[in-house]
Amino acid sequence: MSPHPATSTEDVVDQQVRIQFDAFLDEHREALDRCLDGLTEEQARRSLVASRTTLLGLVKHATFVEKVWFDEAVTRRSRAEIGIPATPDESFVLDDEDTIATVREAHRAACEASRRATSSLALDDLVHGNRRGPLPLRWVYLHVLRELAQHCGHADILREQLLDG
């Protein structure tokens, strides 16, 4: 597995596919983390859409995603054992103690734990802790990358509304 911080995706064009996957995942993880740059606590929590989606909530949800796909799916531990909500919707809920600093730290720690959990696995290795049944790590990587890309887009729109609006 590539060391963190990841090599730029531009630098991995001719590398093995696993190195490319790791670089793309890390680039999206970091982009989502950066959506909180320069914001006040109020701005990060501000609700700009009808759903529970806020910038701080997006990063908190991304922490949930990391733990679902790279802890629950890999280790087969339950969400209760991991200490995460039962549903994705609940993972957007902000508690009073959630701050930019605490949510970022939790997200960064979850990303590092994900890297460790998958470091000894090959892309074709199966993970067995998902409700869908056994899945190849390659599929998990693609799924998480899709989700992170969607949330990065959401974050871009929310920041635009917040800062330009």
Secondary structure, DSSP 8 states (H G I E B T S, - for coil): ---SS---GGGGTTS-HHHHHHHHHHHHHHHHHHTTTT--HHHHH---SSSS--HHHHHHHHHHHHHIIIIIHHH---HHHHT--SSTGGGG---TT--HHHHHHHHHHHHHHHHHHHTT--TT-EE--STT--EEHHHHHHHHHHHHHHHHHHHHHHHHHHHH-
